[in-house]
Amino acid sequence: MNIVFMGTPDIAVKSLEAIIADGHNVQAVYTKADAPKGRKMVLTPSDVKVCALEHNLTVYTPSTFKDEAEVERLKALNPDLIVVVAYGKLLPKSVLDIPKYGCVNVHGSILPKWRGAAPIQWTVLSGDEYGGVTTMYMNEGLDTGDIILTRKVKVGENETSGQLFDRLCVDGAELLSETIRQIQAGTAPRTVQNNDEATYASMLSKEISEIDFTKPNKEVHNKVRGLSPWPSAQSKLFGKRVKIIETRLSSKSGKAGKVVSVNPLTVACGEGSVEIVTLQPEGKRAMASSDYLKGHNIEIGTAFGE
């Protein structure tokens, strides 16, 4: 099958590699333009572009499809299918109508739950028992197209967004392979989404990083898991910012935000408490809380958040 692939971050790489491994003809890869990264702001290609160039594929990085010339170039490829995985751009109808079999998207949730930019993170932030991936036919809405296939996975109690990302990259690529096989065979199902069940996964920002220890320990724990690896849950300790990287649920009780144990380091919440396994002091590397305690005098009653 002649396929045009559109994607940008690392989560899309496995899907591109699956298409190549399945023997399809990847006519072109569309991705976001090189962007400055790191402290030195070095211009860096996307993960998908790196993968595409390694496989000697043609790469395009248009800023928009409002340019008629870009749409015409895509039309000239005459693809059977366009596959989109975390591309980062909405496709206009002029693009959606080009391929013979339509445009297919791989999305990191069980739709219609968690439409939007950060479905995997919000799955974890909300403490959902299950997450997953969905393939769907794209339309002009935001993740509103008809569902093709889904794969459901159980989310671990201590699993972070980053860890779930890694799992769903693989699951998504496998589901995409099966989706394309069924489209080729003419057996792919098509299920309309129930908009009444839809929820929205907004883009993450550092503004939601602050931990509120008056919340139940499960909510605090889910925030830590959901914001790992970025932007990381944060609090204050001795008046300085500290990232809370990893926690575990604990049944110990006390005044919210106060240390109730130093072996292991445990902070009380509105209900129960959380054991802080890993933290990162301001300007320092991440470290085990046991190592942090060796150089800092934390006692029972020490306050986080002040």
C-alpha positions in Angstrom: 0.0 0.0 0.0 1.2 3.5 -0.8 1.3 5.4 2.5 2.2 9.0 3.5 3.2 9.1 7.2 2.7 12.2 9.4 4.2 12.3 12.9 6.7 14.2 15.1 7.8 12.9 18.5 9.3 9.6 19.7 5.9 8.0 20.3 5.3 8.0 16.5 8.6 6.3 15.6 7.5 2.8 16.4 4.5 3.2 14.1 6.6 4.5 11.2 9.0 1.5 11.7 6.1 -0.9 11.7 4.8 0.4 8.4 8.3 0.0 6.9 8.7 -3.5 8.4 5.3 -4.5 6.9 6.6 -3.8 3.5 4.4 -0.8 2.6 5.7 1.9 0.3 6.2 5.0 2.4 6.0 7.7 -0.2 6.9 10.6 2.1 7.1 11.5 5.8 5.6 14.8 7.0 6.9 16.1 10.4 7.4 19.4 12.2 10.4 21.6 11.2 13.7 21.3 13.1 13.3 23.2 16.4 15.9 24.7 18.9 16.5 22.4 22.0 18.5 22.4 25.1 20.3 25.3 26.9 22.3 26.1 23.7 19.1 26.1 21.6 20.6 23.8 19.0 18.4 23.3 16.0 17.3 19.7 16.3 15.3 17.4 13.9 12.2 15.6 15.2 12.5 11.9 16.2 10.4 11.0 13.2 12.6 12.9 10.9 15.7 11.2 12.2 14.0 7.8 11.7 12.8 8.7 8.2 16.3 9.8 7.1 17.8 6.6 8.5 15.5 4.8 6.1 16.2 7.1 3.2 12.7 8.4 3.1 11.6 11.7 1.6 10.8 14.3 4.4 8.6 17.4 4.2 8.2 19.9 7.0 5.5 22.4 5.9 4.4 25.0 8.4 0.8 24.8 7.2 -1.5 23.1 4.7 -3.2 26.4 4.0 -0.6 26.8 1.3 -2.3 25.4 -1.8 1.1 24.4 -3.2 1.6 22.0 -0.2 -1.8 20.4 -0.8 -1.0 20.0 -4.5 2.3 18.4 -3.7 0.5 15.9 -1.4 -2.1 15.2 -4.1 0.6 14.5 -6.6 1.8 11.6 -4.4 -1.7 10.0 -4.8 -1.4 8.0 -1.5 -3.7 5.1 -0.7 -3.6 6.1 2.9 -2.3 8.8 5.2 -1.3 7.7 8.7 -1.1 10.3 11.4 0.6 9.7 14.8 1.1 12.7 17.1 1.8 15.0 14.1 0.9 18.1 16.0 -1.2 19.7 13.3 -4.9 19.5 12.4 -5.5 18.4 8.8 -7.9 20.4 6.7 -10.6 18.8 4.6 -8.5 19.4 1.5 -5.9 17.0 2.9 -8.3 14.5 4.5 -10.0 14.0 1.1 -6.8 13.1 -0.8 -6.1 9.4 0.0 -8.2 6.5 -1.4 -8.8 4.9 2.0 -8.8 8.1 4.0 -6.6 9.3 6.9 -6.0 7.1 9.9 -4.8 8.3 13.3 -3.3 6.4 16.2 -4.5 8.0 19.5 -3.2 7.2 23.0 -6.5 6.5 24.7 -9.7 4.5 24.5 -11.8 7.0 22.6 -14.0 8.9 23.1 -12.3 9.3 26.5 -9.4 11.7 26.5 -9.5 13.4 23.2 -6.8 16.0 22.8 -3.2 16.7 23.2 -2.1 14.7 26.3 -4.3 11.6 26.6 -1.7 9.3 28.2 -0.8 11.8 30.9 -4.4 12.5 31.7 -5.1 8.8 31.9 -2.5 8.6 34.7 -3.3 12.0 36.3 -7.0 10.9 36.7 -6.0 7.5 38.2 -7.8 5.6 35.5 -7.5 1.8 35.9 -7.2 1.3 32.2 -5.7 3.1 29.3 -5.0 2.1 25.7 -4.8 3.1 22.1 -7.3 3.6 19.3 -7.1 3.7 15.6 -9.7 5.9 13.9 -10.6 7.5 10.6 -9.9 11.2 10.8 -12.4 13.9 10.2 -12.2 17.7 10.7 -12.9 17.4 14.5 -10.4 16.9 17.3 -10.2 13.1 17.7 -13.8 12.7 16.8 -13.5 10.3 13.8 -15.0 6.8 13.6 -13.2 4.2 15.6 -11.5 1.3 13.8 -9.7 -0.8 16.4 -8.8 -0.4 20.1 -6.4 -2.0 22.5 -7.0 -1.7 26.3 -4.2 -2.0 28.9 -4.3 -2.0 32.7 -2.4 0.9 34.2 -0.1 -0.1 37.1 -0.6 1.5 40.5 2.9 3.1 40.4 3.2 3.5 36.6 4.2 6.9 35.3 3.1 8.6 32.1 6.5 8.0 30.7 6.3 4.3 31.4 2.8 4.1 29.9 4.0 6.0 26.9 6.7 3.4 26.3 4.2 0.6 26.4 1.6 2.3 24.2 4.2 3.1 21.6 4.6 -0.6 21.0 0.9 -1.4 21.3 0.0 1.5 19.0 2.4 0.3 16.3 1.0 -3.3 16.5 -2.6 -2.0 16.3 -1.7 0.2 13.3 -0.3 -2.8 11.5 -3.5 -4.8 12.1 -5.6 -1.7 11.1 -3.8 -1.4 7.8 -4.2 -5.1 7.1 -7.9 -4.9 7.7 -8.3 -1.8 5.5 -6.5 -3.6 2.7 -8.7 -6.6 3.1 -11.9 -4.5 3.2 -12.8 -5.8 6.7 -11.9 -2.8 8.9 -14.8 -1.9 11.2 -16.2 1.6 11.6 -17.8 2.7 14.9 -19.2 6.1 15.4 -18.0 7.7 18.7 -20.5 8.5 21.5 -19.9 12.3 22.0 -21.8 12.2 25.3 -18.9 10.0 26.8 -16.1 12.3 25.5 -13.6 13.9 27.8 -10.8 16.3 26.9 -7.1 15.9 27.6 -5.7 19.4 27.6 -2.0 20.2 27.0 0.1 20.0 30.1 2.0 23.1 31.5 4.1 23.9 34.5 1.2 25.8 36.0 -0.4 22.5 37.2 2.8 21.2 38.8 2.1 22.3 42.4 1.2 19.6 44.8 -1.7 20.2 47.1 -1.1 17.9 50.1 -4.6 18.6 51.4 -5.8 16.3 48.7 -6.2 12.5 49.3 -2.9 10.6 48.9 -4.2 8.9 45.7 -4.7 12.3 44.0 -1.2 13.4 45.1 0.3 10.1 43.9 -1.5 10.3 40.6 -0.2 13.9 40.0 3.4 12.7 40.6 2.9 9.8 38.3 1.0 11.7 35.7 3.5 14.6 35.4 6.5 12.3 35.1 8.7 12.9 33.2 7.4 16.4 32.4 6.7 18.9 33.8 7.1 17.1 37.1 5.1 17.5 40.3 6.6 20.2 42.6 6.5 21.5 46.1 8.6 23.6 48.5 10.9 22.4 51.2 12.9 24.8 53.4 11.6 27.6 51.1 13.1 26.2 48.0 11.5 24.4 45.0 11.7 20.6 44.9 10.5 18.3 42.3 8.8 15.1 43.6 9.8 12.5 41.0 8.5 9.2 42.5 6.1 8.3 45.3 4.3 5.4 46.8 1.0 5.3 48.7 1.2 5.0 52.5 -1.5 4.6 55.2 0.3 6.7 57.7 -1.7 9.8 58.8 -1.0 13.3 60.1 -1.4 16.9 59.4 -1.4 17.5 55.6 1.9 18.6 54.2 3.9 17.5 57.3 6.5 14.8 57.4 5.2 11.9 59.4 8.2 9.6 58.9 11.8 9.9 57.8 12.4 6.2 57.4 11.2 6.2 54.7 10.5 9.9 54.0 6.7 10.2 54.2 4.4 13.2 53.9 0.8 13.3 55.2 -2.0 14.2 52.8 -5.7 15.0 53.3 -6.3 11.3 53.5 -3.4 8.9 54.1 0.1 9.9 53.0 2.7 9.4 50.3 6.2 8.0 50.7 8.6 10.2 48.7 11.0 7.7 46.9 12.8 10.1 44.6 13.1 13.9 44.6 15.1 16.6 42.9 16.1 19.7 44.9 16.3 23.0 43.1 19.5 23.1 41.0 20.5 19.5 41.8 20.1 16.1 40.2 17.3 13.7 41.0 18.2 11.5 44.0 16.7 8.9 46.3 15.1 10.5 49.3 17.3 8.4 51.5 20.4 10.1 50.0 18.8 13.6 50.4 18.2 12.9 54.0 21.9 12.3 54.6 22.7 15.9 54.0 19.5 17.6 55.2 18.0 17.7 58.7 14.4 16.7 58.1 12.4 15.8 61.2 8.9 14.7 62.0 6.7 17.7 61.4 8.9 19.4 58.8 6.5 21.1 56.3 6.4 20.7 52.6 4.8 23.5 50.6 6.2 26.3 52.7 
